[in-house]
Each structure stands twice: as C-alpha cells, then as structure tokens.
Amino acid sequence: MALIFKPVRSSIASKDGLKRFHPRLIKMDTVDLSTIASEITEVSAVSPGDVHSVITNLMSSMRTHLLNSNSVKLDGFGTFTVIAHSNEQGVEKEEDVNASQINRLVIRFMPEYTRTSFSGKTTKFYDGVTFRSLADMEASLEDNGVVTPGSNDSGTNPSGDDSDSGDDSGIGDDSDSTGGTGDDSAIGG
C-alpha cells in the first residue's frame, strides 16, 4: 500500500522567480461501494448486501446530522463538518448577515489524531503511509511485463484526472477543489 505521486511544476513562481517542481498525489482509480462491500465481506461474517445496507444507512444518517448543524465523528477515522462559503458576499453590519450570502457548501473531513508530548500531533489515519513515484511504479510494472497507461501511445494520463491545479504536495492539505486554503475549506481529494 502506497500513495503514488508525480512531479508537477508549480504555476506560481517562488520568491527567487523559479517555478519549482513538487510531488502531487495522483488518483489511480475510484473504488465504488460494491468493491468496498466485497472486501469487507472477505474479512468478516456478513454478506455484501448487509455491508452495502449498513454503509447506505450510515451515509443517510450522517447526511441528516450534518444538515442539522452537527459534526459527525467516526472513531478511528475522523470528523465530518459542513462548511459554508460566502465568497465576496460579505456585508458591513453583523445584523445584515443572511442565508442568501451562502453560495456553496462543502463537507470538511478532519482525520482523527492523537497528541503526543514529544512530537506533537500524530494523525492515525496516515499511520504507516508510504510513498512511491509514478515513474518508479511504472518501471517496476514494465520490468514484470505489465503494460502501463503511460507506456501506450494513446496519451492517457496515468492518474485519470489532470483537472486540478496547484501544489498538492502535502498530506492532509487543507485545500478544496478551488484551490482555497484555510479553516473554511474542505479536504481535497
């Protein structure tokens, strides 16, 4: 298990005027609910249908709580919270604030973590993570006779998605899909 990255040149120059390269995590595939249900079935005594039902009901229950101004914490995983954006819709007086200023909702995910006295914050969700460059992974596969997306002539992108922009160099990056950062943004993915 490893997170795969590729080098991407920053669109913004650094203080010295250079556009530097950074690692960007890439998505190799999208796993659907049926796949997750099958994997859970292999390591438990429940059927894929039961797992599918529980996950569907979990999502429904989470939606209800999130849309009633609650955060939802899944122990060992993290906390989900709805965040409202009112981009450039601010008003001068507190009493003039109203719901029509909200132009976008996002669900923010904060992985669960513990604090250690020596090193500070440790995120459980990322414990044991390893990294591997896309080039190294493709070379390893080609050495074993496996055809990789980058080795064909179709020009396809190995990640399947090159639509996002910006520097995705950090795990737990607090950027949403619009490139915004800060406390009111969602974890991108």
Residue pairs with C-beta under 8 A, 6 or more apart in sequence:
1 128
1 129
1 130
2 129
2 130
2 131
2 132
2 137
3 25
3 129
3 130
3 131
3 132
3 171
4 25
4 26
4 28
4 131
4 132
4 133
4 134
4 137
5 23
5 24
5 25
5 26
5 131
5 132
5 133
5 134
6 23
6 24
6 26
6 133
6 134
6 135
6 158
6 159
7 21
7 22
7 23
7 24
7 133
8 21
8 22
8 23
8 24
8 167
8 168
9 19
9 20
9 21
10 19
10 20
10 21
10 22
10 167
11 19
11 165
11 166
12 19
13 19
14 20
22 167
22 168
22 169
23 131
23 133
23 169
24 167
24 168
24 169
25 168
25 171
26 134
26 158
26 159
26 161
27 159
27 160
27 161
27 189
28 158
28 159
28 160
29 160
33 52
33 55
33 56
34 48
34 52
36 51
36 55
37 48
37 49
37 51
37 52
37 55
38 48
40 46
40 51
41 47
41 48
41 51
44 51
62 72
62 80
65 72
66 72
66 80
66 81
66 82
66 107
67 82
69 82
71 79
71 80
71 81
72 79
72 80
72 81
73 79
73 80
73 112
74 80
74 112
75 112
76 112
76 124
77 111
77 112
77 125
78 109
78 110
78 111
78 112
78 125
79 109
79 110
79 112
80 107
80 108
80 109
81 107
81 108
81 110
82 105
82 106
82 107
82 108
83 105
83 106
83 107
83 108
83 184
83 185
83 186
84 102
84 104
84 105
84 184
85 102
85 103
85 104
85 105
85 106
85 184
86 101
86 102
86 103
87 103
87 104
89 101
89 102
89 103
90 101
91 97
91 101
106 176
106 185
106 186
107 186
108 185
108 186
108 187
109 186
109 187
110 187
111 123
111 124
111 125
111 126
111 172
112 123
112 124
112 125
113 121
113 122
113 123
113 124
113 125
114 121
114 122
114 124
115 121
115 122
116 122
123 171
123 172
126 171
126 172
129 171
134 150
134 158
134 159
138 148
138 150
138 151
138 158
141 148
142 148
142 151
148 158
149 156
149 157
149 158
150 158
164 177
164 188
165 179
166 175
166 179
168 175
168 188
172 187
173 187
173 188
174 181
174 182
174 183
174 185
174 187
175 181
175 185
175 187
175 188
176 185
176 186
176 187
176 188
177 186
177 188
